[in-house]
Amino acid sequence: MNAATLDKMRKMKLQGMYRVFKTSLESEKPETYTPDELIAHLVDAEWDDRQNRSIDQKVKNARFRYKADLEGLYYHSDRNIDRNQIMRLAECSFIDKAECVLVTGSTGIGKSYIASALGHHACSRGYRVVYHNVPKLFSKLKMSKADGSYIKEIARIERQQLLILDDFGLQPLDAQSRTVLMELVEDRHGKSALIITSQVPVSKWYDIIGEQTIADAILDRIVHHAHRLELKGESLRKRRKADNEPNT
């Protein structure tokens, strides 16, 4: 009977139930459950398994640059990171309210890590997230216009509750990139959340975007009322490299 039950669980893809029931049968000292306790135990196992698989799939779909977590953030007075602000962002209300988070600072300071950590945390809360490096995304979307997949790519991004645009402003935008950025921002304005990281201070984004009318429209939608993290201090990559170098 137990073998048949396990086989049915496996065929119905009740993986959590299957694993817990099989482990219980194989245990030398199986726990004793009342009927209602056994049902609750099996249902809880299946629930947890499905939740974990859902989170794993969301993280996979997001395609993060880093495997990052909020517990791994380096808080130090010279970095200008407010722990309370990070904890408020971790509540994910900025996603529910379709707000923007702007993370700026010099290269190697940890901007991408913070954005990815917030993204991973959002996935664990059940939100749909996607990460993109801005130069690579713009190149990909330009090519998609040539092969006819542009609308499909834009629609896939639009479905995400949180879009992370990393490394914005490494070079001035050309006309096509401005149009793409305007479309991405317009699609999300008031509907879905956005995180942007950049080495360039927000005050200089106008020059990066270029054309006045489009720059005004984009910045009006993402800068006002945005959550701002302006990181300072030396590069963490340089610091880690120095720490790992042998003494001479």
C-alpha positions as CSV (number, residue, x, y, z in Angstrom):
1,M,0.0,0.0,0.0
2,N,2.8,2.4,0.9
3,A,4.6,1.7,-2.3
4,A,1.5,2.4,-4.3
5,T,0.8,5.6,-2.4
6,L,4.4,6.8,-3.0
7,D,4.0,6.0,-6.7
8,K,0.8,8.0,-6.9
9,M,2.4,11.0,-5.1
10,R,5.3,10.9,-7.6
11,K,3.0,10.7,-10.6
12,M,0.9,13.6,-9.3
13,K,4.1,15.6,-8.8
14,L,3.5,16.0,-5.0
15,Q,7.2,16.2,-4.4
16,G,7.1,17.6,-0.9
17,M,4.6,15.0,0.3
18,Y,6.6,12.2,-1.5
19,R,9.9,13.2,0.1
20,V,8.5,13.5,3.6
21,F,6.4,10.4,3.5
22,K,9.3,8.3,2.0
23,T,11.7,9.6,4.6
24,S,9.2,8.7,7.4
25,L,8.8,5.2,6.0
26,E,12.6,4.7,5.9
27,S,13.2,6.1,9.3
28,E,14.3,3.5,11.9
29,K,12.2,5.3,14.5
30,P,9.2,6.7,12.6
31,E,7.2,9.5,14.3
32,T,3.7,8.7,15.5
33,Y,1.0,11.0,14.1
34,T,-2.7,11.2,14.6
35,P,-4.6,11.2,11.2
36,D,-5.1,15.0,11.3
37,E,-1.4,15.6,12.3
38,L,-0.2,13.4,9.4
39,I,-2.4,15.3,6.9
40,A,-1.2,18.6,8.2
41,H,2.5,17.5,8.1
42,L,2.2,16.3,4.5
43,V,0.3,19.4,3.3
44,D,2.9,21.7,5.0
45,A,5.7,19.7,3.3
46,E,4.1,20.1,-0.1
47,W,3.3,23.8,0.5
48,D,6.9,24.5,1.5
49,D,8.3,22.6,-1.4
50,R,6.1,24.5,-3.9
51,Q,7.0,27.8,-2.4
52,N,10.7,27.0,-2.6
53,R,10.5,25.9,-6.2
54,S,8.5,29.0,-7.1
55,I,11.2,31.2,-5.5
56,D,14.0,29.3,-7.3
57,Q,12.2,29.7,-10.6
58,K,11.7,33.5,-10.0
59,V,15.4,33.9,-9.2
60,K,16.3,31.9,-12.3
61,N,14.0,34.0,-14.5
62,A,15.4,37.3,-13.0
63,R,18.9,36.5,-14.3
64,F,20.7,38.4,-11.6
65,R,24.3,39.5,-12.0
66,Y,25.2,38.5,-8.4
67,K,23.9,35.9,-6.0
68,A,23.3,38.5,-3.3
69,D,21.4,38.8,-0.1
70,L,20.5,41.7,2.3
71,E,22.3,40.0,5.2
72,G,25.5,40.2,3.2
73,L,25.4,44.0,2.9
74,Y,28.5,45.8,4.3
75,Y,27.3,48.7,6.5
76,H,30.0,51.2,7.4
77,S,29.7,54.8,8.2
78,D,31.9,55.9,5.3
79,R,29.6,54.1,2.7
80,N,26.6,56.3,3.5
81,I,24.2,53.4,3.7
82,D,21.3,53.8,6.0
83,R,20.4,50.4,7.5
84,N,16.9,51.6,8.3
85,Q,16.3,52.7,4.7
86,I,17.4,49.3,3.4
87,M,15.1,47.6,5.9
88,R,12.2,49.8,4.7
89,L,13.0,48.9,1.1
90,A,13.1,45.2,2.2
91,E,9.4,45.4,3.1
92,C,8.8,45.7,-0.7
93,S,6.2,48.4,-0.3
94,F,8.0,50.4,-3.0
95,I,7.1,47.6,-5.4
96,D,3.5,47.6,-4.3
97,K,3.5,51.4,-4.8
98,A,5.3,51.2,-8.2
99,E,8.1,53.5,-7.0
100,C,11.7,54.0,-8.1
101,V,15.0,53.3,-6.3
102,L,18.1,55.1,-7.6
103,V,21.5,53.8,-6.4
104,T,24.5,55.9,-7.4
105,G,28.2,55.8,-6.5
106,S,31.7,55.2,-7.9
107,T,32.7,52.0,-9.5
108,G,33.1,49.0,-7.2
109,I,31.2,50.5,-4.3
110,G,28.5,47.8,-4.3
111,K,25.6,49.4,-6.3
112,S,24.9,46.2,-8.3
113,Y,25.1,44.1,-5.2
114,I,22.5,46.2,-3.3
115,A,20.2,46.2,-6.3
116,S,20.6,42.4,-6.7
117,A,20.1,41.8,-3.0
118,L,16.8,43.8,-3.1
119,G,15.8,41.8,-6.2
120,H,16.6,38.4,-4.6
121,H,14.6,39.5,-1.5
122,A,11.6,40.5,-3.7
123,C,11.7,37.1,-5.4
124,S,11.5,35.5,-1.9
125,R,8.4,37.6,-1.3
126,G,6.8,36.2,-4.5
127,Y,7.4,39.2,-6.8
128,R,8.4,38.8,-10.4
129,V,11.8,40.5,-11.0
130,V,14.1,40.9,-13.9
131,Y,17.7,42.2,-14.0
132,H,19.4,43.8,-17.0
133,N,22.7,45.5,-17.6
134,V,21.7,48.6,-19.5
135,P,24.3,48.6,-22.3
136,K,23.6,44.9,-23.0
137,L,19.8,45.4,-22.8
138,F,19.8,48.3,-25.3
139,S,22.0,46.3,-27.7
140,K,19.7,43.3,-27.4
141,L,16.5,45.5,-28.0
142,K,18.1,47.1,-31.0
143,M,18.8,43.7,-32.5
144,S,15.3,42.6,-31.6
145,K,13.9,45.4,-33.7
146,A,15.8,43.9,-36.7
147,D,14.5,40.3,-36.2
148,G,11.0,41.3,-35.2
149,S,11.1,40.2,-31.6
150,Y,11.1,43.7,-30.1
151,I,7.4,43.7,-29.0
152,K,7.8,40.3,-27.4
153,E,10.9,41.4,-25.4
154,I,9.3,44.6,-24.2
155,A,6.1,42.8,-23.2
156,R,8.2,40.3,-21.2
157,I,9.9,43.1,-19.3
158,E,6.6,44.9,-18.8
159,R,5.1,41.8,-17.0
160,Q,7.7,42.0,-14.3
161,Q,6.8,43.7,-11.1
162,L,10.3,45.0,-10.5
163,L,12.8,45.9,-13.3
164,I,16.5,46.4,-12.3
165,L,18.5,48.5,-14.7
166,D,22.2,48.2,-13.8
167,D,25.1,50.4,-15.0
168,F,23.0,53.2,-16.5
169,G,25.0,56.1,-18.0
170,L,28.3,54.4,-18.9
171,Q,28.0,56.2,-22.2
172,P,25.6,58.9,-23.6
173,L,22.5,57.5,-25.2
174,D,21.9,57.6,-28.9
175,A,18.5,58.4,-30.4
176,Q,17.4,54.7,-30.5
177,S,18.5,54.1,-26.9
178,R,16.7,57.2,-25.7
179,T,13.5,55.9,-27.3
180,V,13.9,52.5,-25.7
181,L,14.5,54.0,-22.3
182,M,11.5,56.3,-22.7
183,E,9.3,53.3,-23.6
184,L,10.5,51.3,-20.6
185,V,10.0,54.1,-18.2
186,E,6.6,55.1,-19.6
187,D,5.4,51.4,-19.4
188,R,6.3,51.2,-15.7
189,H,5.3,54.7,-14.6
190,G,2.6,54.3,-11.9
191,K,2.3,50.6,-12.6
192,S,5.5,48.7,-11.7
193,A,8.7,49.4,-9.7
194,L,12.1,50.2,-11.0
195,I,15.7,50.1,-9.6
196,I,18.4,52.0,-11.5
197,T,22.1,51.9,-10.6
198,S,24.7,54.3,-12.0
199,Q,28.2,55.6,-11.5
200,V,26.9,59.0,-12.7
201,P,25.2,61.3,-10.1
202,V,21.6,61.8,-10.8
203,S,22.3,65.5,-11.4
204,K,24.2,64.6,-14.6
205,W,21.6,62.1,-16.0
206,Y,20.1,64.9,-18.1
207,D,23.4,65.1,-20.1
208,I,23.6,61.3,-20.4
209,I,20.1,61.0,-21.9
210,G,20.6,63.9,-24.2
211,E,17.6,65.3,-26.2
212,Q,15.8,67.8,-24.0
213,T,12.2,66.8,-24.4
214,I,12.8,63.1,-23.9
215,A,15.2,63.8,-21.0
216,D,12.6,65.9,-19.2
217,A,9.9,63.3,-19.7
218,I,12.1,60.4,-18.4
219,L,13.6,62.2,-15.4
220,D,10.2,63.6,-14.4
221,R,8.9,60.0,-14.1
222,I,11.8,58.4,-12.3
223,V,13.6,61.1,-10.2
224,H,10.8,62.9,-8.3
225,H,9.8,61.0,-5.1
226,A,12.3,58.2,-5.8
227,H,14.2,56.5,-3.0
228,R,17.8,57.6,-3.3
229,L,20.9,55.7,-2.2
230,E,24.1,57.7,-2.8
231,L,27.0,55.5,-1.9
232,K,30.4,56.9,-0.9
233,G,33.8,55.6,0.0
234,E,36.4,53.5,-1.7
235,S,35.9,50.6,-4.0
236,L,35.0,47.4,-2.2
237,R,36.7,45.4,-5.0
238,K,40.0,47.3,-4.4
239,R,39.6,46.8,-0.6
240,R,39.0,43.1,-1.0
241,K,42.0,42.8,-3.3
242,A,44.2,44.6,-0.9
243,D,43.0,42.4,2.0
244,N,43.8,39.3,0.0
245,E,47.3,40.3,-1.1
246,P,50.2,38.8,0.9
247,N,52.2,41.1,3.1
248,T,55.5,42.2,1.6
